[in-house]
Amino acid sequence: MDMPPEERREIDPNIREARRHARAARKEMAQAIEGLFPPRFVEHRRAARREWLLAMRSMVNAAIDRLDRMEGTQPPPPQNPPA
């Protein structure tokens, strides 16, 4: 959210430092937890997460296409010929 300069508050340096430490702690904790598992498990988990995200992308794209068709801004999908 972009605010006009007169409405922006300067972030307290202590808060900025706390956020930086929190990000570093999160990264270190993630690496520590990841180190508990065998490398193949970590690779599989990453691949599974990627596939899940691709599935979510497909669902969002399908929903957008359906909305476009309902609004008449996109032609209907091609029909598969009967086998």
One Martini backbone bead per residue (centre of mass of N, CA, C, O) as a GRO file, in nm:
protein
   83
    1MET     BB    1   0.093   0.039   0.027
    2ASP     BB    2   0.068   0.364  -0.087
    3MET     BB    3   0.190   0.655   0.058
    4PRO     BB    4   0.212   0.952   0.135
    5PRO     BB    5   0.477   1.113   0.268
    6GLU     BB    6   0.312   1.255   0.508
    7GLU     BB    7   0.199   0.951   0.613
    8ARG     BB    8   0.464   0.844   0.665
    9ARG     BB    9   0.645   0.631   0.870
   10GLU     BB   10   0.908   0.588   1.048
   11ILE     BB   11   1.107   0.329   1.111
   12ASP     BB   12   1.217   0.190   1.369
   13PRO     BB   13   1.531   0.071   1.420
   14ASN     BB   14   1.449  -0.156   1.619
   15ILE     BB   15   1.243  -0.291   1.433
   16ARG     BB   16   1.427  -0.343   1.196
   17GLU     BB   17   1.622  -0.525   1.358
   18ALA     BB   18   1.415  -0.735   1.451
   19ARG     BB   19   1.339  -0.829   1.166
   20ARG     BB   20   1.618  -0.921   1.081
   21HIS     BB   21   1.645  -1.136   1.306
   22ALA     BB   22   1.392  -1.299   1.236
   23ARG     BB   23   1.482  -1.383   0.952
   24ALA     BB   24   1.742  -1.525   1.039
   25ALA     BB   25   1.607  -1.729   1.232
   26ARG     BB   26   1.428  -1.864   1.022
   27LYS     BB   27   1.653  -1.963   0.839
   28GLU     BB   28   1.804  -2.134   1.052
   29MET     BB   29   1.566  -2.317   1.129
   30ALA     BB   30   1.518  -2.438   0.850
   31GLN     BB   31   1.800  -2.563   0.824
   32ALA     BB   32   1.784  -2.743   1.076
   33ILE     BB   33   1.537  -2.908   0.993
   34GLU     BB   34   1.646  -3.005   0.720
   35GLY     BB   35   1.895  -3.163   0.857
   36LEU     BB   36   1.708  -3.408   0.968
   37PHE     BB   37   1.694  -3.488   0.668
   38PRO     BB   38   1.721  -3.641   0.395
   39PRO     BB   39   1.795  -3.530   0.084
   40ARG     BB   40   1.567  -3.683  -0.069
   41PHE     BB   41   1.335  -3.568   0.096
   42VAL     BB   42   1.382  -3.272   0.029
   43GLU     BB   43   1.350  -3.304  -0.276
   44HIS     BB   44   1.064  -3.422  -0.269
   45ARG     BB   45   0.928  -3.189  -0.121
   46ARG     BB   46   0.988  -2.975  -0.335
   47ALA     BB   47   0.846  -3.117  -0.571
   48ALA     BB   48   0.567  -3.133  -0.437
   49ARG     BB   49   0.528  -2.832  -0.398
   50ARG     BB   50   0.545  -2.756  -0.695
   51GLU     BB   51   0.303  -2.926  -0.788
   52TRP     BB   52   0.096  -2.788  -0.609
   53LEU     BB   53   0.134  -2.504  -0.729
   54LEU     BB   54   0.057  -2.584  -1.019
   55ALA     BB   55  -0.229  -2.673  -0.946
   56MET     BB   56  -0.322  -2.398  -0.840
   57ARG     BB   57  -0.274  -2.246  -1.102
   58SER     BB   58  -0.475  -2.409  -1.271
   59MET     BB   59  -0.725  -2.336  -1.103
   60VAL     BB   60  -0.709  -2.032  -1.141
   61ASN     BB   61  -0.716  -2.030  -1.450
   62ALA     BB   62  -0.991  -2.172  -1.474
   63ALA     BB   63  -1.153  -1.956  -1.321
   64ILE     BB   64  -1.086  -1.724  -1.511
   65ASP     BB   65  -1.200  -1.851  -1.768
   66ARG     BB   66  -1.489  -1.881  -1.664
   67LEU     BB   67  -1.538  -1.580  -1.619
   68ASP     BB   68  -1.485  -1.492  -1.910
   69ARG     BB   69  -1.716  -1.660  -2.032
   70MET     BB   70  -1.946  -1.529  -1.865
   71GLU     BB   71  -1.865  -1.233  -1.991
   72GLY     BB   72  -1.772  -1.281  -2.305
   73THR     BB   73  -1.431  -1.261  -2.340
   74GLN     BB   74  -1.441  -1.575  -2.413
   75PRO     BB   75  -1.418  -1.850  -2.564
   76PRO     BB   76  -1.491  -2.154  -2.577
   77PRO     BB   77  -1.383  -2.446  -2.541
   78PRO     BB   78  -1.281  -2.708  -2.695
   79GLN     BB   79  -1.413  -2.993  -2.826
   80ASN     BB   80  -1.413  -3.322  -2.794
   81PRO     BB   81  -1.427  -3.577  -2.982
   82PRO     BB   82  -1.586  -3.852  -3.021
   83ALA     BB   83  -1.484  -4.200  -2.984
   0.00000   0.00000   0.00000
